[in-house]
């Protein structure tokens, strides 16, 4: 029997073989090499051994992996963008010059300790050794009062959120005005400063 006829026979008999799954099928090979299939045992010396199938490899479980970090839970149907956490609030200090009383903003609480002649900080209208307050004598060697010095420090305090927002709102307008008329070599720095101020207002002041 040719291989083609044998394949057709197997295909045609497939339903029958499925229905008679309980009955064994024998593969026999005659002396001339012809192969046949039958439902009864082959004659002695003509049966063919069933092919051996290698057993599957042993199952090796994969190592457990730590679950990936998940973001905040979102409800189904919620397509709103996830807001990024606000940057930390900058720390700035409002300071006042110990001599002139003029205010300024600093990022360090330095007290700016220095020694100045006593007459520079005397109350208005007072005199020491004939010297009037706020008026520098023409010749420091004229009186011994000039040898009197006093310690002066600036007064600084950490700015609250309200103070910071007020400072940023006023300062961003100043920087914006400067940037509009600035030359090319200073415009980039002013643009960055304006962007930082605008970002602080948006993050901490609701603007």
Residue pairs with C-beta under 8 A, 6 or more apart in sequence:
1 9
1 34
1 35
1 36
6 35
6 37
9 37
10 37
17 25
20 39
23 39
24 39
25 37
25 38
25 39
26 37
26 38
26 39
26 40
26 41
26 42
26 47
27 35
27 36
27 37
27 42
27 47
27 48
28 35
28 36
28 37
28 38
28 42
28 43
28 46
28 47
28 48
29 35
29 36
29 46
29 48
30 36
30 46
31 46
35 48
41 47
42 48
71 82
72 82
74 82
86 203
86 204
87 199
87 203
89 161
89 164
89 204
90 107
90 164
90 200
91 107
91 158
92 105
92 106
92 107
92 158
92 159
92 164
92 167
93 105
93 106
93 107
93 108
93 109
93 156
93 157
93 158
93 159
94 103
94 104
94 105
94 156
94 157
94 159
94 163
94 167
95 103
95 104
95 105
95 106
95 112
95 154
95 155
95 156
96 102
96 103
96 104
96 154
96 155
96 156
97 103
97 104
97 112
97 154
98 112
98 114
98 121
98 152
98 153
98 154
98 155
99 116
99 120
99 121
99 152
105 159
105 167
106 156
109 156
109 158
110 154
110 156
111 153
111 154
111 155
111 156
112 153
112 154
113 151
113 152
113 153
114 151
114 152
114 153
115 149
115 150
115 151
115 152
116 149
116 150
116 152
117 146
117 148
117 149
117 150
118 128
118 145
118 148
118 149
118 150
119 128
119 131
119 132
119 133
119 134
119 135
119 136
119 145
119 146
119 148
120 134
120 136
121 150
121 152
122 128
122 133
122 134
123 133
124 133
124 134
125 132
125 133
126 133
127 133
128 145
128 148
129 143
129 144
129 145
130 143
130 145
131 137
131 143
131 145
131 146
137 143
137 146
140 146
159 167
161 204
161 205
164 200
164 204
164 205
165 201
165 204
165 205
168 197
168 200
168 201
168 205
169 201
169 205
169 207
171 197
172 194
172 197
172 198
172 201
175 190
175 193
175 194
175 197
176 194
178 190
179 187
179 190
179 191
179 194
182 190
201 207
